[in-house]
Amino acid sequence: MGTVGTGADGTAGERGRLINVAYRLLGSVTEAEDAVQDAYARWYGLPRSRREEILSPGAWLTTVTGRICLDLLGSARARRERYVGAWLPEPLPDRAEWDRAGSSAGSGDPADRIVLDESVAMAFLVVLESMTPAERVAFVLHDVFRYPFAEIAGVLGRTPAACKQLASSARRRVDTAPGPAPATGRADVVGHVKEAWETKDIAALVGLLDPAAVMTADGGGMVGTVLRPVEGGARIARYMVALADRAPGLELLERSVNGVPGLVARKDGAVVTVAAFDVADGRVARIWVVRNPEKLRPWSRARERSRTRDGS
């Protein structure tokens, strides 16, 4: 699995790929970084003679990272039962939108290492959350990263045939989910939502929302938000306008969220809310709102880099 790195022990080039794998498995930048750190700690905990015997350090690290993520996913159900309100994946900023130089070379932020593509879109990550841990590992490693089932078997401790069945079961969950709208259409709809929200135009919001739309918010019990999903376009529109009334001075920005057009709300220059949208047939079908400040740390760091480069 994977290519051998360029360092003396063959691991120097692996960290970015491993963080990409772990984030898709866990939906959390922090947990992904911790899992990769744990894998490296185990690697360097091996006797040097044992490390020299391993022909592909990248494959070894991927297997260990996958097993660590599998264990974390197995315990996630219990942890999320204690979570206050809905749990959503951690949203990712597009560093190029915040960094005017278009590059974060030398940045130690693990979020900067994650490639923004359709496999990290919030809608896709939410579908991944519906899978069993084994299904998710088999599907992500095979369908997203193209690892063969013979190698995935080493991660899951199952036969290649069993891993193939797990990936097939996971794929059926993905296939039943609505397909994404064209990128241009999504951006236009999100832009119109921003305008209607800023002007508190309930009628316009209702027209932009699917009548059966659902909004899910994640505050983690740390900030105020709805604890249960808000269902119905009219109810969501009224909630959005009421929120705007309660938060004067809120600044809305159109920003990419996990590679897809979304909205970011700032208060006194600090990112306080990130909203991701799923658009179908020209209307918003799902809204995922993340307000848990612990999940917004990559956005704060992106903002800080932007301010540093701007000299403000």
Order of alpha helices (4+ residues) and beta strands (2+ residues): alpha-alpha-alpha-alpha-alpha-alpha-alpha-alpha-alpha-alpha-alpha-beta-beta-alpha-beta-beta-beta-beta-alpha
